[in-house]
Amino acid sequence: MKIIFRNTLALMVFLCCIGLYNPANAQTDCYADGECTCTVTITVTSTGPWTATVARHGDGPCDNISGGPGVDVFTYTVAADPGGTIGYGVLFNSGKSITSVHISGCGIDDTQYSSLVNFTPVACETDCCDAPSNITISPSVTNPALLEVCADAYPTECGEASYYVRWREVGTTTWVDLGSFINQKCQFVGDFEPCTQYEFQMSAITDGCGEESDFSASVFYTTDCPEECCEAPSNITISPSVTNPALLEVCADAYPTECGEASYYVRWREVGTTTWMDLGSFINQKCQFVGDFEPCTQYEFQMSAITDGCGEESDFSTSVFYTTHCPATDCFADSECTCQITVTVTSINGSPWTGTIGRLGAGACDDISGPGGTSSTFVYNVDANAAGTITYGYFPGLPFVPVHITVTGCGLNLNFDMTTPGLFTFNPVASCLMGNTGGNRMDMDAEIAAIEAGAWGIVHSSVTITPNPANDWLEISTTGSTATYNELIDINGRVVNQILIESNGSAQVDVSQLATGIYILRTTNGQSGEVIASEKVVIKH
């Protein structure tokens, strides 16, 4: 009869029944005193009685066992490590009847036929050969100029570990390193550029592996930037575009070079409203052109930015206010000599205000008003003379509101705080005497003929007029060590505008309200009064 057993358990039950198998004792600890343990099973097959000792090398016996004849099984909890460096053994004191000794568990599956059976448990497999993990990078606490690069420690069973750090600037190919392995999981490295992103990797050699690991996955770190890289744009300026006066040029100061590239965002709204307008995107230019504004209207502008050195959008800048060009109103400008003034009124206490602009001896020419908390601008064509004997003024309305008044143009640059009811007066100054007619008008035919004949010695290198013909704006640029006095004269010989330009300077002149026709721009030395140039200008709408 042939009997087939499906598994070891069935065999043991059969042998037990016929008296050839002795059940094992309960599981016994055999110097299982480390963090890493496992279970090993010793199966002894014999034809007669036997005795033996189970021991750990270097520590001594942990159990005396005996059995036979048949199959005897013993189970132990033992110490182990990944490298199999902990040795155990079974020494048979009388082992002539031993048929086989089978060791299983703890990474062992071995059958021996000897009076001394040795085995080395293997367990707690670790990643001793893996690359360092969880790389972190942060400024050194004791020396912020250095970066501390750290990795998780390897398990103790891997033994000592030495680490290697390398890094490179993102976008480059050459790695930089300290040149050696260092037996510390945290290392300090330095000499980095500000506002720059770097790529870091680590490798290691552990006692449990014996060879260098692969490099870890890359970890990226951007070095600190000067604080101003994350600040809002500064020194916002607003002015009409030179090439297209219908647009406003909104500019900010550039960021320091160490901040890298910067992209700017502009938004604006009419004062008194809540909805912002914008271009819809960041633009990598510190000056941007925006348009579609209502005339004689005050707008509020703000800018934000993103720099390479910061990586996120800044706060918005403080608001800057700009009033678009206002068409001029005639205020008793009925003589042959006129000029243009700009009056700006701002409530001091934030209350709405009213007032009147007029000419003494002639009466009121404009009733004006404005909201609190912002400035209102008004432009007038007024009579003037060289002596400044024609008087205009601002008279406050009721109820009285204290206001700050500025008056510019016609030789004036006045600032006045009206804190009590009264009359603020100003005297426009303009010289309409051209010196070649003996009166207030110029002989335009003679002047143009003189220009074309070169009588005034026009020096194009010292005075530049663009564009010519002009539509809305005219830009005058001069070179020289002194200021120049520039007069724009119409076909009737009247001075329609006067412009003082500092040395080596330029000015924009609004000609949108002037009639289409031929004009003369006469430029004189601001100190000597000598004519520098006289140029024909065409205004064409």
Secondary structure, 3 states (H helix, E strand, C coil): CCCCCCCHHHHHHHHHHCCCEECCCCCEEECCCCCCEEEEEEEEEECCCEEEEEEECCCEEEEEEEECCEEEEEEEEEECECCCCCCEEEEEEECCCEEEEEEEECCEEEEECCCEEEECCECCCCCCCCCCCCCEEEECCCCCCCEEEECCCCCHHHCCEEEEEEEEECCCCCCEECCCCECCCEEEECCCCCCCEEEEEEEEEECCCCCCCCCCCCEEEECCCCHHHHCCCCCCEEEECCCCCCCEEEECCCCCHHHCCEEEEEEEEECCCCCCEECCCCECCCEEEECCCCCCCEEEEEEEEEECCCCCCCCCCCCEEEECCCCCEEECCCCCCEEEEEEEEEECCCCCEEEEEEECCCEEEEEEEECCCCEEEEEEEEECECCCCCCEEEEECCCCCCEEEEEEECCEEEEEEECCCCCEEECCECCCCCCCCCCCCCCHHHHHHHHHHCCCCCCCCCEEEECCCECCEEEEEECCCCCEEEEEECCCCCEEEEEEECCCCEEEEECCCCCCEEEEEEEEECCCCCEEEEEEEEECC
